[in-house]
Structures are given as C-alpha cells and as structure tokens.
Amino acid sequence: MFVPKSLFRSRRLPIGFLAFLGSLLILTSGVVSVEGHAASRPSSGMFDTTPQKKVASDDPPEVLWDVLQQLNYSTGEVGTELADFLGKEVKIPGFIVPLEDFASEVSEFLLVPYVGACVHTPPPPPNQLVFVEMEDAEQVTAGTWEPIWVHGTLVLEETTNMYGSVGFKVAGMEVEPYVW
C-alpha cells in the first residue's frame, strides 16, 4: 500500500526510554498460561507466601497440559502417564473458548492452555485442545480471560470444529475458578 510522505512521520525516542518501555512490556505482558505457574508447582517453602489449598480426598487428580501432550496425534499413540487418566474423572486447568460467537453462557466449549489459543492462527495442536460438553447441558459463564478448572471424565475423541482438530473430550461435571 502506498503511503504519502506527508502522512508518515517518525519520531526518534531516546534509547533509555525505549528500554524502559520494553522492560514494562516484559513484566506486564506475555502469554497467560496455567501450565507451569508457580501455584501449580511444589513449594520449597522457604519464601513461599502462597496459602496452601488442602486437597479433599474426593478431589479428582489434576491433569496438566504436559500430560495431555503425551498423545501423539499423528499416530494415536498414548503415553503411559496419560493412559492412566483416560476414562477417569480428572480436573484440568485452562481457559474457555466458546464455540458460539458472542455467547455469555455455554454448555459446550474448548478448554485451552493459554489465553487467546484458537482465536489467532495457527491453533494449538489436537493434543492441546479439549472439547468440553457439560452434563445435562448445564450452562457455564463463557469468560475467556479467567482461568478455570474443569472436572469431568477424560476420553480420547477426535472432533473437528471451526478452530481445528481436537484430541480430547471431557464430559464436564463442574467448572470452578482457578486460584493462582
């Protein structure tokens, strides 16, 4: 596209100011992800001020995204750790991507490991997408910016939608906020 010189102006900013802006961007932006967040790692205890959540004995096991990556979506082979969770009730952290545009509540959605997955191209691979269908068509708030835990039964099921191929399905029983 041709832009006349009269419409294009450039300004020179001091290097120090640009470095300051860059450091602010690094500190305040980046992909928000539930994978590998400090709250999900075992604590060393020394300087940890995070309140420890007691895990109820009836709480299902957590399945993180590195375990879901054990699905080789090209061959269909499943890693040992992932195989232990298939067909069982689990809880998975992530972010909602509604399958219906402009919906404030949904009963079906994609669970993704980071904010903005699927919205921008390319979408994550099938082993990083989970199709969630809530039991009894229960409606949940379709907040795309807040992380959640989805409780439900994890199965291998390839589905395709407008965002691409999905490798997993969860029959959702409960959605709760993810506490950092």
C-alpha positions as CSV (number, residue, x, y, z in Angstrom):
1,M,0.0,0.0,0.0
2,F,1.3,3.4,-0.9
3,V,1.5,6.0,1.9
4,P,2.2,9.6,1.0
5,K,5.2,11.0,2.9
6,S,3.1,13.8,4.3
7,L,1.1,11.2,6.3
8,F,4.1,9.3,7.6
9,R,6.1,10.8,10.4
10,S,8.7,9.2,12.5
11,R,10.0,10.4,15.8
12,R,13.2,9.4,17.5
13,L,12.9,8.4,21.1
14,P,15.9,8.1,23.4
15,I,17.2,4.6,23.8
16,G,16.8,4.7,27.6
17,F,13.1,5.4,27.2
18,L,12.7,2.6,24.7
19,A,14.5,0.2,27.1
20,F,12.2,1.3,29.9
21,L,9.1,0.6,27.8
22,G,10.5,-2.8,26.7
23,S,11.0,-3.8,30.3
24,L,7.5,-2.8,31.2
25,L,6.1,-4.9,28.4
26,I,8.1,-7.9,29.5
27,L,6.9,-7.5,33.1
28,T,3.3,-6.9,32.3
29,S,2.5,-8.9,29.2
30,G,3.1,-12.3,27.7
31,V,1.0,-15.4,27.3
32,V,-1.1,-16.1,30.4
33,S,-1.0,-19.8,31.0
34,V,-1.9,-22.2,33.7
35,E,0.9,-24.5,32.7
36,G,4.0,-24.3,34.9
37,H,2.6,-21.4,37.0
38,A,4.2,-21.2,40.4
39,A,0.9,-22.1,42.2
40,S,0.9,-25.5,40.4
41,R,4.5,-26.4,41.4
42,P,5.5,-28.0,44.6
43,S,6.7,-25.3,47.1
44,S,10.2,-25.2,48.5
45,G,8.6,-23.5,51.5
46,M,11.4,-21.0,52.2
47,F,9.9,-17.8,50.8
48,D,6.5,-19.1,49.8
49,T,3.7,-16.9,51.0
50,T,1.0,-18.6,48.9
51,P,-1.7,-20.1,51.0
52,Q,-1.7,-23.9,50.6
53,K,-5.1,-25.3,49.5
54,K,-6.0,-28.5,51.2
55,V,-6.9,-31.2,48.7
56,A,-10.0,-33.0,49.6
57,S,-9.8,-36.8,49.4
58,D,-12.7,-36.9,46.9
59,D,-11.0,-34.3,44.7
60,P,-10.1,-35.8,41.3
61,P,-6.5,-35.9,40.2
62,E,-5.1,-32.9,38.3
63,V,-4.1,-33.5,34.7
64,L,-1.8,-30.7,33.4
65,W,-1.1,-29.9,29.7
66,D,2.3,-31.7,29.6
67,V,0.4,-34.9,30.3
68,L,-2.1,-34.2,27.5
69,Q,0.9,-33.7,25.2
70,Q,1.7,-37.4,25.5
71,L,-1.0,-38.0,22.9
72,N,0.8,-38.4,19.5
73,Y,-2.0,-37.1,17.4
74,S,-0.3,-38.3,14.2
75,T,-0.1,-42.0,15.2
76,G,-2.7,-42.1,18.0
77,E,-0.1,-43.5,20.5
78,V,-0.7,-42.5,24.1
79,G,2.0,-42.1,26.8
80,T,1.9,-44.2,30.0
81,E,1.0,-41.3,32.3
82,L,-1.8,-40.1,30.1
83,A,-3.2,-43.7,29.7
84,D,-3.7,-43.8,33.5
85,F,-6.2,-40.9,33.3
86,L,-8.2,-41.9,30.3
87,G,-11.8,-42.9,31.1
88,K,-11.5,-41.5,34.7
89,E,-12.7,-38.4,36.4
90,V,-10.0,-35.7,36.4
91,K,-9.7,-31.9,36.7
92,I,-7.9,-29.9,34.0
93,P,-6.9,-26.2,34.2
94,G,-7.3,-23.9,31.3
95,F,-9.2,-21.1,29.5
96,I,-12.6,-21.2,27.8
97,V,-13.0,-20.7,24.1
98,P,-16.7,-20.5,23.4
99,L,-17.9,-22.3,20.2
100,E,-20.7,-19.8,19.8
101,D,-19.9,-16.2,18.9
102,F,-21.0,-13.6,21.5
103,A,-22.4,-16.2,23.9
104,S,-22.2,-15.2,27.6
105,E,-23.1,-18.7,28.8
106,V,-22.3,-22.0,27.1
107,S,-22.7,-25.7,27.6
108,E,-20.1,-26.7,25.1
109,F,-16.7,-25.1,24.7
110,L,-13.0,-25.7,24.1
111,L,-10.6,-25.8,27.0
112,V,-7.2,-24.4,26.0
113,P,-3.9,-24.0,27.9
114,Y,-3.5,-20.2,27.4
115,V,-5.5,-17.1,26.7
116,G,-6.2,-16.5,23.0
117,A,-5.5,-20.0,21.8
118,C,-7.6,-20.8,18.8
119,V,-8.6,-17.2,18.3
120,H,-5.3,-16.5,16.5
121,T,-3.8,-18.8,13.9
122,P,-2.4,-21.3,13.9
123,P,-4.5,-23.1,16.6
124,P,-2.7,-25.3,19.1
125,P,-2.3,-29.0,18.1
126,P,-5.0,-31.5,18.9
127,N,-3.2,-32.7,22.0
128,Q,-3.6,-29.2,23.4
129,L,-7.3,-28.8,22.9
130,V,-10.1,-30.4,25.0
131,F,-13.7,-30.3,23.9
132,V,-15.9,-29.9,27.0
133,E,-19.6,-30.8,27.0
134,M,-21.3,-30.1,30.3
135,E,-23.6,-32.8,31.6
136,D,-27.3,-32.1,31.3
137,A,-26.4,-29.1,29.1
138,E,-25.5,-27.1,32.2
139,Q,-24.6,-23.5,31.2
140,V,-21.3,-22.0,32.4
141,T,-20.1,-18.4,32.1
142,A,-18.0,-18.1,29.0
143,G,-15.3,-15.8,30.5
144,T,-12.3,-16.1,28.1
145,W,-9.9,-14.2,30.3
146,E,-10.2,-16.0,33.6
147,P,-8.6,-19.5,34.1
148,I,-10.8,-22.3,35.4
149,W,-10.7,-26.0,36.5
150,V,-12.9,-28.4,34.6
151,H,-13.9,-31.5,36.5
152,G,-15.1,-34.4,34.3
153,T,-14.3,-37.7,32.6
154,L,-11.4,-37.5,30.1
155,V,-11.6,-39.6,26.9
156,L,-9.7,-39.7,23.6
157,E,-12.1,-38.5,21.0
158,E,-11.1,-36.6,17.8
159,T,-13.5,-33.9,16.8
160,T,-13.3,-31.1,14.4
161,N,-14.8,-27.6,14.7
162,M,-14.2,-24.1,13.3
163,Y,-11.0,-23.9,15.3
164,G,-9.4,-27.1,14.0
165,S,-8.9,-30.7,15.3
166,V,-9.4,-31.6,18.9
167,G,-7.9,-34.7,20.5
168,F,-9.8,-35.0,23.8
169,K,-13.3,-34.7,25.2
170,V,-14.4,-34.2,28.7
171,A,-17.9,-34.8,30.0
172,G,-17.9,-31.8,32.3
173,M,-19.4,-32.2,35.7
174,E,-18.2,-29.0,37.3
175,V,-16.4,-25.8,36.5
176,E,-14.6,-23.8,39.2
177,P,-12.3,-20.8,39.2
178,Y,-8.6,-21.5,39.0
179,V,-6.9,-19.9,42.1
180,W,-3.4,-18.5,41.3
